[in-house]
Amino acid sequence: MSDFRVPTLTRRAFLASAAAVSTGAMFPPQSHARAAGIREFRLRAGPGRAQIAPDPHGETAIWCYDGKLPGPEIRVRQGERLRIAVENALDEETTVHWHGVRVPNGMDGVPHLTQVPIAPGDTFTYEFEAVDAGTFWYHPHHRSFEQVGRGLYGPLIVEEANPVRVDRDVTWVLSDWRLTKTAEMREDFGNRHDMMHNGRVGNTVTINGRVPDVVPVRKGERVRLRLINAANARIFGLDFGDHEPTVIALDGQPVEPHAPEGGLVVLGPAMRADIIFDMTAEAGSRVSVIDRFYKDLEYRLVDLAYGDQPLRQTALDWPALLPPNPLPEPDLASAIRHEVTFNGGMMGAMVMQEMGGSMGDTGEDSAGAMGGMMGDMMNMMHSGGIWFINGVAAEGHIMDPMLTLARDKSHVIAMTNATAWHHPIHLHGHSFRVISRNGKPTRLREWQDTVLMSPRERVEIAFVADNPGDWMLHCHILEHQAAGMMGVFRVA
């Protein structure tokens, strides 16, 4: 649970008056065509309208793909090749980033770094192989704090050749919105307060683009629930009540099946979790799913509403272990080490002073390095920078690499969050093992592409840099990214 507070606005009013959401709205349809040897798709980014808040509120003006919120679920099999033509019907440039998918550098969707942005009226075709099975998603990387915040995102599901056995495979794209009392979008994107604090946390939470009320289930049913956090800044900590969810994948990568720590499935922005859980309550009952991440701001996200006819009465013993993806295993004994420090934001200088020389052994005088970094940070704050990586605030996506990683070698990046805020740190082009937190080895050594760092926390990640090119490393609280917490690392 977090001690950080978020604006409440009309969230409770919206949730309290939520109307039932149909099964069709909760599970968005697919849209695709098949070519010889290639799965072909088309996406059109443009303005639209959606019934985000329940009646009697009207529709909200949004930006979306193919007129849908979220965008169409792209679902393919592992090993298939995708060709996705993206048309830009917006009045500004855009791109598409395939979050968590290990794509070639030119397909990564970072404006000016990996591609020329898609101009209004133009089309760009992305093509790549689905090398990993798992739960991924797509969204713009151009002005993402606004484009994602207005609704440009969608799920990308890569199915295993032999998936785990369940009764239903369900996707929930979680997000939130900052709406007025009349359900209109608040036009305060990128304001300085959000950028300096914990980002654009909204007042209206949705599942698959709607404020939810109930999801119909049946006693004895086993569900694979794919959770995707597409919010700009909100962190979710989901409590499934008396159910006992088992986490089987994080950020699309299989993990040893386990109960979530503290009973909460915690997802920072951009993070995903696949969970399996059995519907064990009695027929005709309801069980609330509660979001408990923010202290004293818990709320009911949705109710699992049990039908009157059970599916089965006996407990299931179906295996839940997913097959591994073809990720190269890092060799920690020979790994090259790198240090990255995130700093800035409200109370940033105070946290840096508090942490003092506890920033890790960098092979140089810690106090001197800290002093130099603080000096750089203060100078850049006077020139408009807010967030920093190793004392540097990004300005746009074109930057000199802060790290150059030898290709096909193992690397450990020790990351320190020297701020007062959470940061979900996303690495492009690669997945990594989370090997330690605050000096203690992690039990599961989970593979991820986005790791949530608590304030003042130190996390070590390890991976083989096998995907050549210039790649982004950034905070996925999109206001933090826009305000400087973004850097480039080069694999060569």
C-alpha positions, -999 to +999 in steps of 0.1 A: +000+000+000+012+035-008+011+066+014+008+089-016-025+105-022-044+110-054-072+135-063-106+121-056-128+145-077-159+126-088-145+090-088-167+078-060-198+093-075-191+076-108-184+043-092-214+044-069-238+050-099-221+026-123-244+007-146-239-029-155-213-035-183-221-060-209-198-090-215-192-076-250-179-043-236-157-060-211-141-083-237-132-062-269-135-079-303-106-088-325-100-072-360-075-089-383-069-105-417-045-133-427-020-132-455+003-160-466+027-165-438+019-131-422-008-119-400-020-085-413-038-058-393-048-022-398-051+004-371-065+039-375-056+065-348-081+092-347-107+111-326-138+093-313-164+092-286-170+066-258-194+060-230-167+060-203-189+071-174-223+054-167-257+069-175-270+095-172-236+109-183-231+113-220-202+101-242-167+116-237-146+128-266-115+106-268-087+096-292-086+059-300-078+032-325-105+021-350-131+040-330-128+016-301-118+020-265-095+002-259-082-004-294-088-037-311-073-067-293-046-081-316-043-118-308-017-140-326+002-172-319+038-173-308+062-173-338+038-157-362+049-126-381+028-094-378+024-067-404+004-038-389-004-007-410-011+023-388-030+053-404-028+086-386-062+104-386-051+128-359-042+164-364-008+158-350+021+133-354+020+099-337+038+066-336+030+031-321+052+014-296+047-024-291+053-024-254+072-054-241+076-070-275+112-076-285+110-060-319+138-048-343+150-013-334+133+003-365+099-011-354+101+003-318+080+034-324+101+060-307+098+093-327+130+105-343+151+079-325+138+048-343+115+062-369+101+094-385+068+102-368+036+094-387+024+127-401-014+134-402-029+116-431+001+092-435+004+055-429+034+036-415+037-002-416+053-021-387+065-056-392+080-080-366+078-115-353+060-125-321+091-142-306+076-143-270+042-155-259+025-133-234+004-103-226+016-071-243+000-038-254+005-010-279+004+028-275+020+060-289+054+071-279+049+106-293+034+131-267+023+100-249+013+119-218-016+132-238-022+107-266-023+077-242-042+098-217-069+105-243-074+068-250-048+056-276-039+021-264-049-015-270-040-051-260-016-073-280-019-110-269+006-136-281-008-171-274+014-200-264+015-231-286+002-250-256-015-226-233-026-235-197-060-250-195-087-226-183-124-221-189-120-185-201-091-163-212-100-127-204-083-094-209-088-064-187-072-031-198-072-009-167-070+029-170-083+060-154-095+094-166-097+129-153-132+140-161-154+169-152-188+164-135-204+163-169-180+135-181-159+157-203-122+153-205-102+178-184-079+196-207-050+200-183-026+175-199+011+180-190+006+206-163+035+213-140+019+200-108+013+166-123+048+165-137+064+174-104+043+150-083+029+116-091+016+123-126-019+125-141-039+103-117-076+104-128-108+104-109-127+077-129-114+042-132-123+019-161-120-017-173-118-019-211-130+017-214-160+016-192-167+022-155-175-014-145-202-027-122-204-064-125-186-092-143-207-124-146-189-156-134-199-192-124-190-212-094-162-237-103-150-217-133-113-212-139-103-179-155-070-167-169-072-129-164-047-108-183-043-075-165-028-045-184-023-011-167-027+015-195-031+045-171-007+074-173+002+073-136-022+053-115-007+023-096-032-005-089-032-029-060-060-053-066-075-074-038-097-103-051-114-109-018-116-145-007-104-157-041-068-169-042-053-157-075-021-173-087+003-151-107+016-171-137+033-143-158+046-108-153+050-084-182+042-112-206+070-135-193+062-167-174+070-168-137+069-196-111+032-197-102+028-179-068+004-160-047+008-122-050+027-106-021+005-093+006-025-106-013-025-077-038-018-078-075+003-046-078+007-030-113+025+002-120+017+020-153+026-002-183+029-034-162+010-066-168+001-097-149-015-129-159-033-145-131-053-177-128-081-180-102-110-203-095-144-190-088-149-205-053-178-184-039-214-197-038-238-195-067-258-163-066-232-144-045-211-113-053-174-107-045-159-072-048-125-066-064-110-037-044-081-014-054-062-008-022-029+007-034-034+043-022-038+046+015-072+056+027-085+058-009-096+022-014-125+018-037-146-010-053-134-016-088-159-042-099-181-071-085-177-107-096-214-117-099-220-154-096-248-170-116-273-193-101-260-224-120-225-236-110-202-248-137-187-275-115-185-283-078-152-300-076-118-283-072-095-283-103-060-297-105-050-284-139-014-273-141-007-236-142+030-235-152+036-217-185+065-227-209+095-203-209+101-178-237+134-179-256+152-153-236+190-155-232+201-161-196+224-135-182+257-147-167+260-128-135+296-138-129+308-121-160+282-094-162+293-058-168+279-035-141+264+000-146+249+025-122+218+046-129+202+071-105+168+086-109+163+120-092+143+152-092+107+160-087+090+176-057+112+170-026+140+156-048+168+176-034+158+167+001+158+130-007+192+132-023+206+148+008+189+122+030+203+093+011+238+109+011+265+083+005+241+053+004+238+054-034+258+022-039+294+014-046+302+030-079+339+027-077+343+064-070+338+087-041+300+086-034+298+120-017+316+136-046+295+119-072+263+129-053+274+165-050+282+167-087+248+151-096+229+175-073+247+204-089+238+193-124+202+187-112+198+221-096+212+238-127+188+220-150+159+227-126+166+264-130+164+259-168+130+240-166+140+203-160+120+184-134+132+147-135+167+134-142+186+102-149+222+105-137+217+142-133+204+148-169+169+157-179+158+145-214+146+171-239+129+151-267+138+116-278+172+124-294+199+121-269+235+110-266+235+075-251+240+075-213+251+039-215+268+018-242+263-019-237+284-044-255+263-066-277+256-102-267+272-096-233+255-099-199+249-066-181+237-057-146+221-022-141+219-011-105+191+015-104+185+038-074+153+058-070+166+089-052+131+105-052+100+107-030+078+090-056+072+057-073+086+051-107+078+022-131+110+020-151+107+005-186+135-008-208+129-010-245+139-038-268+147-063-240+133-081-210+154-084-178+156-104-147+149-085-114+177-099-093+177-078-061+159-051-042+177-031-016+206-056-017+184-086-011+181-113-038+147-116-052+130-150-046+116-155-081+142-136-102+112-126-124+116-115-160+100-081-166+103-051-190+089-026-165+099-026-128+081-006-102+106+012-079+095+025-045+108+058-032+145+055-021+146+019-034+176+003-051+169-024-077+193-045-098+183-059-131+202-083-154+199-092-191+219-100-222+220-070-246+213-090-277+191-064-296+213-038-314+204-002-317+196+029-296+168+022-270+149+042-245+150+037-207+124+058-190+098+061-163+064+050-175+045+076-154+041+095-187+043+130-171+076+120-155+089+108-189+078+141-206+095+161-178+129+145-182+130+110-168+141+094-200+174+083-214+190+064-243+212+033-240+230+019-270+236-018-278+266-021-301 
